[in-house]
């Protein structure tokens, strides 16, 4: 059984003061002089639901109290939008309020040009996972330890985005993102395709071309970024059946490889606030699902994600999602996917355990 430390907003409305309650947890992993990667998603351009820079600054300041040298980091995206390149991500981060001045730490793109990836191999693979190598983003792999700050929310494909996804997808290179996403490579439904060619125009990788009035995919060039599905006006590109569960298998294995690269020296914080139905990668907002709960923290990513799911399930539901009140696995139910697959796989490969005890954090 793992311990999950919980700062409840209902009992500690001053979250900035309350975050000090995690200082002892940080000190279990962070030592004086350590370079600490503070990993988070700094928001897609146009999406207002990302974690607030002021909260990140608070965590950075607490790490500095321990004598650490933190830097704020994330990786570029597989899909060609605002965060696709190192420069584009830094510009987007600054637009969203993340600069060296605002967070009191350098803002580093972990798979940037000056960082070489470090190859790790999963300790073992289960449930048909074909990953044989994971490229950990260089700046993450070079750090002494990591603090993962996750905006806990829903996710169209895997049900929820928690610590496992933040690490498994967010701490690896484009190649490793692509290798995970092969399980959800879109498939063309020709009966719905009008041959408009918008998907071909959107593919910066040159994987699509027109042939006999329909788009043709070159599987060797396709990186499974999903832009064809996103840009098709007729919904002709669809996801393979069951790909959400398959992707979770890969996420768990990739997260385990990242943890291995850091010798397990990772602290995980899930901010269960502004819990939206869709992820922060979308270029617009999405509806909130539940009331704000608080911050859950642990040295175990499986336990903290399971606790976060349970806390969401037990919260007051809002708006159009009220019909899911009282059901098990609210976020998974919204998206029609079993989002516990990532937890069960992660437990099988030794990343953590699903059984947990809650330790309430209260700061006077």
C-alpha angles and dihedrals in degrees: 000000000000128000119242114193113212129199104194115207090209090063099030108037091169098077093175090059092039095057088071085074089075094057093099090051090052090050091059089067107019123073131188112281095019119143101230122199108215099201121200143137107258094200136262117266107272097017112112099189103082122118112285116256090226091062090049089050089054092054091046091052091051091051090051088054086062090054094253128143106228128189127187114234151169137158133252121263130257092223117073103247134110096310096043095107133039091247092045092051093049090051091048092047091052091048089052092050103264111131134134089259097050099045097031092232139079114276107226131184100219097210093043125139096269095054125080116211120242116225117225129176124217111255087234137338129232139179095032098304109165097191109125097168137023122201106217112206109259101238091050094048091048093054121099092226141342141232111203116208111193130186098215110221145133125288128204096222107029101028098240139024111223139142095302093056093041089058102031095052102017100053099049137080127262090261092057091044089053093048090054093046094053087091090064100041106148119252122212120241099204092194089068097039116103095184094244091147097222092128090053091052092049096053107095090178094065092236095133131061134163119258125170089348095305133092115259121203125221101209092198092061098038114103094185094243092149098226091130090060092043095052100039108109093202103046091243093144112071136180119251116260113269094008092130092064092043092052090054090058090057093044092056093050093047092049089051091053092051091050089050091053088058094042089245093296095141134124118201125208121183114196103207096197134109085020102191129188093240134042131266092251091079115100090232139038128268135206121288114245105197142004118276111278110180141251122313119196136183145147086238116074093194094054095044092050092047091048090049091052091050092048091051090048090053096047129096108272121225140212121329092001095061088103089073093058112136095009124126116254101011097185093047091049092052090057098034095240135118098241094181090078091088090052095049093046092047090052092050093054093046102254092127145308133270095220112089146162122221118232111193117225116212125173119190 
